[in-house]
Amino acid sequence: MAEKHSIKAEGRTDQGKGASRRLRHAGKVPGIVYGRDVEPQIIQLDQLQTMRHTQHEWFYSALLDLEIDGTAEQVLLRDMQRHPFKAQLMHLDFQRVRANEAIRVRVPLHFLGEEDSPAGKEKAVVVSHNLNEIEISCLPKDLPEFIEVDLSKLEKDDIVHLSDLKLPAGVEIPELKFGKEYDHAVVTAHEVREEVVEEEGAVEGAEPAAAAPAAAPAKAEKKEGDKK
């Protein structure tokens, strides 16, 4: 079962760019909560505390208990705007969820056992992670914070597709419903061979040409009137 994550917020009434600017100057982050056939609610969060939350993977993919003025509701982070060059959050969007309605969320992949796998032990084999996150569909209660990908038995020339992933109960990958061409490669293990590039015009077995002797310095011309 996924761990519960709680974050705190406050309701607000001031709207507009000017109000948002004042909030940021006061160390707050403006935000909004919408969805579930309820009127959107504008909120504010503490800038420093929320910045700490953004350092954790769960903030982007897990179900969050958003407590607004003491009342908690389950939400997902749907959008986050950052300042282009300052370490500052500009705005956050949260979506309310229904317990009996499936949600679509992008969750990270955690790769396990790669170093101990046959492919991981071969120096000439390069293991590529083509995807680092995938979109899943499930009920809120079944939402995992991440999907584990076991690579302990990965061998040279193996390919791990979306359909090979072991998903928790109640979780599916919607993309796979559209056909085999959507069964994308998640991990590949291919041997890389070094190519020897010969210099253009080189002849096999020929010895390199000897360097030409340096030209002798030119004798200085005698000017008229110089002593002989």
N, C-alpha and C positions, 0 to 999 in steps of 0.2 A: 504494500500500500504506500502511495506517495506521501511524503512528509508534508505537513501543513505549513504554509508560510503566510504570516499576517503582516500587513502594512497599514499604517494609519494615515488618515487624511481628514481634512476639515471642509465643510461646505462653505460656499462663498456666494455673494450676490453680485459683486461688481463684475462687469463684463467689458470686453473691448481691449484694444491694443494697449491703451494707456493703463488700464487696471492690471493687465498681465505684466507690463513693464515694472509697475510699482511692486508687484508681488516678487518678481525676480530680484529687485534691489533689496527687498526685505528678507532674502534668503529662502523664498518659497518657489515651488514649481506649480504653475497652473495646469489643470487637467480637467477631464470630463469623463463621466460614466454614462454609458448608453446601453440600449437593448432591453429585451424581455418585455416589450410592450409597456415600458415605463418611461416617463418623461426623462430626457437627459438631465443630468445633474452636474453642475460645474463645481469643481473641488480645488483644493490646494494641498500640497504635500511639502514636507520639509526638504530643502534642497540637499543638505549634507547627508541625511539619512537615506534619501532616495538614491543618491549617488553610490552609497555603500551597497544598496540592493542591486544596482546595475552591475556590480562586480561578480555577481553570482549567476550561474547558468539558469537556475530555476526561475529567476525573475522574468525571463523571456518566454518560457514554455509551460511552467507549472500553473495550476489553478491557485489563485491568490484569494485570501480572505481579506477583503478591503474593508477596514473599519472606518466609517464616516461618522464623526461625532458620536461614537459609542455604538453605532449600529453596523453590524458586519454583513456583507454579502459577497458571494463568490463571483470573481471576475477573471478575465484574461487580459493581459497587456496586448493591445492591438497596434499601437503606434507610439513611437517615441521620437521626439525631435531634440537634437542637440545643437548647441551653439557651434557655428562653423570653425572657430579656433579657440574659444574659451572652454575650460572644463566646467560647463554649465548645461543643465537640462532646460529646455525651452517649453516643452509641453508634453503631456502624457494622455493617451486615450485608453480607456478600459472598457471592456464589453461584459455586461452581465450574462450569466449562463443559466439555463434551465436544467434541472437535475435529470429530466426525462428526454432531453433533446441532444442528439449527437452534435459534437463540435469538431471542427477541423483546426488542427494546430500543427505547426512545424516544431519538431523536437530534435535535439541533437543525437548523434550517434556516438557511442563509446566503444572504441576498438580494443579488444582484449586478446592477449596471448600472441601478438604478432612476433615479438622477439624470439619466442621459443618455438615458433612454427618452422617446418622444413624450409619454407620459402624465406623466412626471416633470417635463417642461419646461412643462407647462400649469399656470398658477397656479390655475385654477378646478377642477382635477382632484385629488381626494384618493385616494392609493394606500393601501389598508388591508391590513395583514398579519393575516389572520384566524387563522392558525396559525403558531406559532414553533418547533414541534417535531412530529414524527410518529413513530408506531410502525412499525418495520420488522421483517422476519424474514429471517434469513440464517445461514449457517454462521459460526462464530467467525472464521475466516480472512478472510471477506468483509466483516466489520463496518466500516463507515465511521464516522469521528468526527462527520461532519455531511453534510448533503445540500445541494448548491448549487442555487439557484433563479435562473435567468437571466431578468432583467426588462428587458433592454436593448431589446427590441422591444415592450414593453407600450404599448398605446394606450388612449385613453379608451373606457370601457365594456367593456374586456377583463376576463375572469375566468380565473385560473389554478387548475385543479382538481388534486386529488391525482393523477389519471391523467395529467396533463400533465408531472409531474415526471420528470426524467431520472435514473434510478437506476443505481448501479454494477452491474456484472455479479454475478449471484448474490443480489441484494437485491430483495425485493418488499414490497408494502404489504398485509398480511393483510386489512385492512378493505375493500379493493376487491372481495374475493371475495363479499361479501354483497349486491352489487347497486349500481345507479346512484345510489340515494338515499344511499349511503355515500361517494360521490365528492365529498367536501366541497371548498368553495372555500378555497384557500390565500391567494390575493391577489385583490383587486378594485380596479378603477380607475373611479371614478364622478365625474361633474361635480357640483359643489355650487353651487347658485344662491342668491343672497341674496334673501330675501323682504322687501319693504317693507311694514311694518305701519302702516296709517293709524290715526290717533286716532279713537276711537269718537265719532260725531256730526259728524265733519268733513265739510264740503260742498266738492266739487271747485270750484275757482275762487273760493271765498269768502275774503275777507280776514279775518285774525284780528281779533277784537273788540278795541276800544280798552279799555285798562285803566280801571276805574272810579276816579274821583277819590277821593283819601283823604278820609275824613270829618273835618270841622272839629272841633277839640278843644272839648269841652263847657265852657260857662262855669261857673265856680265859683259855687255858691249863696252868697248873703250870709247870714251868721249874724246872729241877732238881737243888736243892740248894736253891729254894725260901723258905722264912719263912712260917711256917704253921700258 
